[in-house]
Amino acid sequence: MNKTEHPGLYIHIPFCRSKCLYCDFYSVASGAAIPAWLHAVQSEVLLYKERFHAFDSLYLGGGTPTILGERELATLMECLRKNFTFRPDSEITIEANPDDLSRDKLKTIGDLGITRISLGVQSLDDRDLKYLGRGHSAKQALKALEMIRSCGFAEVGVDLMYGLEVQSVPGWKRTLDQVLECRPEHLSCYQMTLERGTPLWKRKAAGRVRSIGEKLEGAFFVFTSRHLEKHGYRHYEISNFAGSPEFMCRHNRKYWSHVPYLGLGPSAHSFHAGSRWWNVRSIKKYCQLLAEGKAPVEACEALSEEQLDLEALALGFRTSDGVSLDAPGGGLRWGKALEELQKSHLVRVNNGRIQPTRKGFLVADSLPLMFCS
């Protein structure tokens, strides 16, 4: 880690009003356990208060963090600020659903020093939203975006999803264009994947849902990248676009750069000094372990130098910055593979870095393997 880089803090808030049909993140469709979780996460904070210092990002994710009441959010933020140090210029993000927001909730969020809202819109087509099992309408999403702006938030991110079976490229363009009218500072555009165990995956196994196929997936991806770049957004990571460099998600960039981060809450992951660990995927077990004074860690792993080098390649090729020609494991090993990838227009060499092209982003997961054979 560069000495100028500071760690990030992630809090997993595993509660939703209902489960989306595509989601495989750990969460429960009930808020009944919120008081027990809130007490437990405050106990977990105390386990790490001497180990991590001077965070410059905080990300409240889920689940649906905005399901927390105003007093619960205030209690959580007070605990974090009391026990951890945050730099004055910290990026503080909360994920939100359109149907959870009100002017009073947004005022509380702003008063707590949260600077960035990541709004889960997914689509502005009601047919798409029904297919995904979302709890809001397109009209509610647009109203939420207007309300966030009118409440004075200067940094808004919008999460969208493309490549649905019921979706066409022209329909996807209509969603993008409506969102662009709101000029969000950040866009995350995720390709639909049918994750094992989710309701949509089970429907696929039963023959009731199908994937759209690689060719159409590629067409959606290329269109999205070109369309957003045409409107002034930088495609800085496979799924992420920023209106200008200062609006890139500072917190998420830590994950792609092996910068230390601490994750608190059930199923949260952490990384520090070449080691990675993750918490139990159960609210009940998480609360029970902390009540017994134990860390709620499910497992951990210490990564070898070779594993870290390979991960650095894999993560770097997910970003427009790519990887340095001087990266460990590089040197002569770039050789013929690099030449072939340049000829295939999958990467380019720029200012001493190997950077994936738009075409390269489509096969980013396989690029590191081409240098390791």
C-alpha positions as CSV (number, residue, x, y, z in Angstrom):
1,M,0.0,0.0,0.0
2,N,1.2,3.5,-0.8
3,K,1.7,5.4,2.4
4,T,-0.6,8.1,1.2
5,E,-3.5,5.7,0.8
6,H,-5.8,5.3,3.8
7,P,-8.0,2.3,4.6
8,G,-11.8,2.1,3.9
9,L,-14.6,1.1,6.3
10,Y,-17.6,-1.0,5.1
11,I,-20.7,-1.7,7.3
12,H,-23.0,-4.4,6.1
13,I,-26.6,-3.7,7.0
14,P,-28.4,-7.0,6.1
15,F,-32.0,-5.9,6.1
16,C,-34.5,-5.4,3.3
17,R,-38.3,-4.9,3.0
18,S,-38.3,-7.7,0.5
19,K,-35.7,-9.7,-1.4
20,C,-35.1,-8.9,-5.1
21,L,-35.3,-12.0,-7.3
22,Y,-31.7,-11.6,-8.6
23,C,-29.9,-10.8,-5.3
24,D,-27.4,-13.2,-3.7
25,F,-26.0,-10.7,-1.2
26,Y,-26.7,-11.7,2.4
27,S,-29.8,-10.0,3.7
28,V,-33.2,-10.9,5.3
29,A,-36.6,-9.5,4.4
30,S,-37.4,-8.3,7.8
31,G,-36.2,-5.6,10.2
32,A,-37.0,-7.5,13.4
33,A,-33.4,-8.1,14.2
34,I,-32.2,-4.5,13.7
35,P,-31.9,-3.7,17.4
36,A,-29.8,-6.9,18.1
37,W,-27.6,-6.3,15.0
38,L,-27.1,-2.6,16.0
39,H,-25.9,-3.7,19.4
40,A,-23.6,-6.4,18.0
41,V,-22.0,-4.1,15.3
42,Q,-21.1,-1.6,18.1
43,S,-19.4,-4.5,19.9
44,E,-17.5,-5.4,16.7
45,V,-16.3,-1.9,16.3
46,L,-14.5,-2.1,19.7
47,L,-12.6,-5.2,18.5
48,Y,-10.9,-3.1,15.8
49,K,-10.7,0.4,17.2
50,E,-6.9,0.0,17.9
51,R,-6.1,-1.8,14.6
52,F,-7.3,0.6,11.9
53,H,-6.8,4.3,11.9
54,A,-7.6,7.3,9.7
55,F,-10.2,6.0,7.3
56,D,-10.9,8.2,4.3
57,S,-14.0,6.3,3.2
58,L,-17.1,4.8,4.8
59,Y,-19.6,2.8,2.9
60,L,-22.9,1.8,4.4
61,G,-24.1,-1.1,2.2
62,G,-26.5,-4.0,2.3
63,G,-29.2,-5.1,2.2
64,T,-30.9,-1.7,2.3
65,P,-29.2,0.7,4.8
66,T,-32.0,3.2,4.5
67,I,-34.3,0.7,6.2
68,L,-32.7,1.9,9.4
69,G,-34.7,4.5,11.3
70,E,-33.3,8.0,11.9
71,R,-32.3,7.2,15.5
72,E,-30.7,3.9,14.5
73,L,-28.6,5.6,11.8
74,A,-27.6,8.3,14.3
75,T,-26.6,5.7,16.9
76,L,-24.5,3.8,14.3
77,M,-22.7,6.9,13.0
78,E,-22.0,8.2,16.6
79,C,-20.4,4.9,17.5
80,L,-18.2,4.9,14.4
81,R,-17.0,8.5,14.9
82,K,-16.4,7.9,18.6
83,N,-14.2,4.8,18.1
84,F,-12.5,5.4,14.7
85,T,-10.7,8.3,13.1
86,F,-12.0,9.7,9.8
87,R,-10.1,12.2,7.7
88,P,-11.9,15.5,7.2
89,D,-12.3,14.9,3.4
90,S,-13.7,11.4,3.8
91,E,-16.1,10.0,1.3
92,I,-19.2,8.7,3.2
93,T,-21.7,6.7,1.1
94,I,-25.1,5.2,1.9
95,E,-26.9,2.8,-0.4
96,A,-30.6,3.7,-0.7
97,N,-33.8,2.4,-2.3
98,P,-36.3,4.9,-3.9
99,D,-39.2,3.7,-1.7
100,D,-37.3,4.2,1.5
101,L,-36.6,7.9,1.1
102,S,-38.4,10.9,2.4
103,R,-37.3,14.5,2.9
104,D,-37.0,13.8,6.7
105,K,-34.9,10.7,6.1
106,L,-32.7,12.7,3.6
107,K,-32.3,15.5,6.1
108,T,-31.1,13.1,8.7
109,I,-28.7,11.5,6.3
110,G,-27.2,14.9,5.4
111,D,-27.1,16.0,9.1
112,L,-25.1,12.9,9.9
113,G,-22.3,13.9,7.5
114,I,-23.1,11.4,4.8
115,T,-21.9,13.0,1.5
116,R,-22.8,10.5,-1.2
117,I,-26.0,8.5,-2.0
118,S,-26.0,5.4,-4.2
119,L,-29.5,4.9,-5.4
120,G,-30.7,1.5,-6.4
121,V,-32.8,2.3,-9.5
122,Q,-32.0,-0.7,-11.7
123,S,-34.4,0.4,-14.4
124,L,-36.9,3.0,-15.4
125,D,-39.1,0.5,-17.1
126,D,-41.8,-0.9,-14.9
127,R,-41.8,-4.2,-16.7
128,D,-38.0,-4.6,-16.0
129,L,-38.7,-3.7,-12.3
130,K,-41.4,-6.3,-12.0
131,Y,-39.1,-9.0,-13.6
132,L,-36.4,-8.1,-11.0
133,G,-38.8,-8.1,-8.1
134,R,-38.0,-4.5,-7.2
135,G,-40.3,-2.8,-4.6
136,H,-40.5,0.6,-6.4
137,S,-41.8,2.0,-9.7
138,A,-40.0,4.0,-12.3
139,K,-42.0,7.1,-11.2
140,Q,-40.9,6.6,-7.6
141,A,-37.2,6.3,-8.7
142,L,-37.4,9.6,-10.7
143,K,-39.1,11.3,-7.8
144,A,-36.4,10.0,-5.4
145,L,-33.7,11.4,-7.7
146,E,-35.4,14.8,-7.7
147,M,-35.8,14.8,-4.0
148,I,-32.1,13.9,-3.3
149,R,-31.1,16.9,-5.5
150,S,-33.5,19.3,-3.9
151,C,-32.2,18.3,-0.5
152,G,-28.8,19.5,-1.4
153,F,-26.8,16.3,-2.1
154,A,-24.0,17.2,-4.5
155,E,-22.8,13.6,-5.2
156,V,-25.3,11.1,-6.4
157,G,-24.7,7.6,-7.8
158,V,-27.3,5.5,-9.6
159,D,-27.2,1.7,-9.9
160,L,-28.7,0.2,-13.0
161,M,-29.0,-3.3,-14.5
162,Y,-29.0,-4.4,-18.2
163,G,-29.2,-7.6,-20.1
164,L,-32.5,-8.7,-18.8
165,E,-34.5,-11.3,-20.8
166,V,-37.4,-8.8,-21.1
167,Q,-35.2,-5.9,-22.1
168,S,-34.1,-4.6,-25.5
169,V,-31.2,-2.3,-26.2
170,P,-33.6,0.6,-27.3
171,G,-35.4,0.1,-24.0
172,W,-32.2,0.2,-22.1
173,K,-31.2,3.4,-23.9
174,R,-34.5,5.0,-22.8
175,T,-33.6,4.2,-19.1
176,L,-30.1,5.6,-19.6
177,D,-31.3,8.8,-21.2
178,Q,-33.9,9.4,-18.5
179,V,-31.2,9.0,-15.8
180,L,-28.8,11.2,-17.7
181,E,-31.3,14.0,-17.6
182,C,-30.7,14.0,-13.8
183,R,-26.9,14.2,-14.4
184,P,-25.8,11.8,-11.6
185,E,-22.1,12.1,-10.8
186,H,-21.7,8.4,-10.9
187,L,-23.3,5.4,-12.6
188,S,-22.9,1.7,-11.9
189,C,-24.2,-0.4,-14.8
190,Y,-24.3,-4.1,-13.9
191,Q,-24.9,-6.9,-16.4
192,M,-27.7,-9.2,-15.3
193,T,-26.3,-12.5,-13.9
194,L,-28.4,-15.4,-12.7
195,E,-26.7,-16.2,-9.4
196,R,-27.0,-19.8,-8.1
197,G,-29.7,-20.1,-5.4
198,T,-31.6,-16.9,-6.3
199,P,-35.3,-17.1,-7.3
200,L,-34.4,-16.1,-10.9
201,W,-31.7,-18.9,-11.0
202,K,-34.3,-21.4,-9.9
203,R,-36.7,-20.2,-12.6
204,K,-33.9,-20.6,-15.1
205,A,-33.3,-24.2,-13.9
206,A,-37.1,-24.8,-14.4
207,G,-37.0,-23.5,-17.9
208,R,-39.0,-20.4,-17.1
209,V,-36.2,-17.8,-17.5
210,R,-33.3,-17.7,-19.9
211,S,-30.0,-15.9,-20.3
212,I,-29.7,-13.6,-23.3
213,G,-26.5,-15.1,-24.6
214,E,-22.9,-13.8,-24.9
215,K,-23.4,-12.0,-28.2
216,L,-26.3,-9.9,-26.9
217,E,-24.6,-9.4,-23.6
218,G,-21.6,-7.9,-25.5
219,A,-23.9,-5.7,-27.5
220,F,-25.4,-4.2,-24.3
221,F,-22.0,-3.7,-22.8
222,V,-20.5,-2.0,-25.8
223,F,-23.5,0.2,-26.3
224,T,-23.5,1.3,-22.6
225,S,-19.8,2.2,-22.6
226,R,-20.0,4.2,-25.9
227,H,-23.3,5.9,-24.9
228,L,-22.1,7.1,-21.5
229,E,-18.7,8.1,-22.8
230,K,-20.4,10.2,-25.4
231,H,-22.3,11.9,-22.6
232,G,-19.0,12.8,-20.8
233,Y,-18.7,9.9,-18.4
234,R,-15.4,8.1,-17.9
235,H,-15.6,4.3,-18.0
236,Y,-13.1,3.7,-15.2
237,E,-14.0,0.2,-14.2
238,I,-15.9,-2.6,-16.0
239,S,-19.3,-1.6,-14.4
240,N,-18.6,1.9,-13.3
241,F,-18.7,5.4,-14.9
242,A,-17.8,8.8,-13.4
243,G,-18.7,12.2,-14.6
244,S,-15.2,13.4,-13.7
245,P,-12.2,11.9,-11.9
246,E,-13.2,13.3,-8.5
247,F,-16.5,11.4,-8.6
248,M,-14.9,7.9,-9.0
249,C,-16.0,5.8,-6.0
250,R,-13.0,6.2,-3.7
251,H,-14.2,3.3,-1.5
252,N,-14.7,0.8,-4.2
253,R,-11.3,1.6,-5.8
254,K,-9.7,0.3,-2.6
255,Y,-11.0,-3.2,-3.4
256,W,-9.4,-3.1,-6.9
257,S,-6.0,-1.8,-5.6
258,H,-5.2,-4.0,-2.5
259,V,-5.7,-1.0,-0.2
260,P,-6.7,-2.2,3.3
261,Y,-10.4,-2.2,4.2
262,L,-12.4,-3.3,7.2
263,G,-15.8,-4.8,6.9
264,L,-18.2,-5.0,9.8
265,G,-21.5,-6.9,10.0
266,P,-22.7,-10.4,8.9
267,S,-20.9,-11.7,5.8
268,A,-18.6,-8.6,5.5
269,H,-15.1,-9.0,4.2
270,S,-11.8,-7.4,5.2
271,F,-8.3,-7.1,3.9
272,H,-5.1,-6.0,5.6
273,A,-1.4,-6.7,5.3
274,G,-1.9,-9.5,2.8
275,S,-4.6,-11.3,4.8
276,R,-8.3,-11.5,4.0
277,W,-11.1,-12.6,6.4
278,W,-14.8,-12.7,6.3
279,N,-17.6,-12.8,8.9
280,V,-20.3,-15.4,9.4
281,R,-23.3,-15.2,7.1
282,S,-25.9,-15.3,9.8
283,I,-27.4,-12.4,11.8
284,K,-28.2,-14.8,14.7
285,K,-24.7,-16.3,14.8
286,Y,-23.1,-12.9,14.3
287,C,-24.9,-11.5,17.3
288,Q,-24.3,-14.6,19.4
289,L,-20.6,-14.6,18.9
290,L,-20.2,-11.0,19.8
291,A,-22.4,-11.4,22.9
292,E,-19.8,-14.0,23.9
293,G,-17.0,-11.6,23.3
294,K,-15.8,-13.5,20.2
295,A,-14.9,-12.1,16.8
296,P,-17.6,-13.2,14.3
297,V,-15.1,-14.4,11.7
298,E,-16.1,-17.3,9.6
299,A,-12.6,-17.9,8.0
300,C,-9.4,-16.1,6.9
301,E,-6.6,-16.6,4.5
302,A,-3.0,-15.3,4.2
303,L,-2.2,-14.6,0.6
304,S,1.2,-15.5,-0.8
305,E,3.2,-13.0,-2.8
306,E,2.4,-15.0,-6.0
307,Q,-1.4,-14.9,-5.1
308,L,-1.2,-11.2,-4.4
309,D,0.6,-10.6,-7.8
310,L,-2.0,-12.6,-9.7
311,E,-4.9,-10.8,-7.9
312,A,-3.3,-7.5,-8.7
313,L,-3.4,-8.4,-12.4
314,A,-7.0,-9.6,-12.2
315,L,-8.1,-6.5,-10.3
316,G,-6.1,-4.1,-12.4
317,F,-7.5,-5.4,-15.7
318,R,-11.0,-4.6,-14.4
319,T,-10.0,-0.9,-14.4
320,S,-9.2,1.6,-17.2
321,D,-5.8,2.3,-15.4
322,G,-4.8,-1.3,-16.0
323,V,-1.5,-2.5,-14.6
324,S,2.1,-1.2,-14.6
325,L,4.7,-2.7,-17.0
326,D,6.8,-2.9,-13.9
327,A,4.2,-4.9,-11.9
328,P,5.6,-8.0,-10.0
329,G,5.4,-10.9,-12.3
330,G,5.7,-8.7,-15.4
331,G,9.0,-7.9,-17.1
332,L,9.9,-10.5,-19.7
333,R,6.7,-12.4,-19.0
334,W,4.7,-9.7,-20.8
335,G,6.6,-10.6,-24.0
336,K,4.7,-12.3,-26.7
337,A,1.4,-12.3,-24.9
338,L,1.4,-8.5,-24.7
339,E,2.2,-8.2,-28.4
340,E,-0.6,-10.5,-29.3
341,L,-3.1,-8.8,-27.1
342,Q,-2.2,-5.4,-28.6
343,K,-2.6,-6.8,-32.1
344,S,-6.1,-8.1,-31.1
345,H,-6.9,-4.6,-29.7
346,L,-7.6,-6.0,-26.3
347,V,-5.0,-3.8,-24.5
348,R,-2.9,-0.8,-25.2
349,V,0.3,0.4,-23.6
350,N,0.1,4.0,-22.4
351,N,2.5,5.8,-20.0
352,G,4.1,2.6,-18.8
353,R,0.8,0.8,-18.2
354,I,-1.0,-2.0,-19.9
355,Q,-4.6,-0.8,-20.2
356,P,-7.6,-2.8,-21.3
357,T,-9.6,-1.4,-24.3
358,R,-13.4,-1.5,-24.4
359,K,-13.0,-4.8,-26.2
360,G,-10.6,-6.0,-23.5
361,F,-13.1,-5.2,-20.8
362,L,-15.3,-7.9,-22.3
363,V,-12.7,-10.5,-21.6
364,A,-11.1,-8.9,-18.6
365,D,-11.3,-12.1,-16.4
366,S,-9.1,-14.0,-18.9
367,L,-6.5,-11.3,-19.5
368,P,-4.2,-12.2,-16.5
369,L,-4.2,-15.8,-17.5
370,M,-2.6,-14.9,-20.8
371,F,0.4,-13.6,-19.0
372,C,0.8,-16.5,-16.6
373,S,0.8,-19.4,-19.0
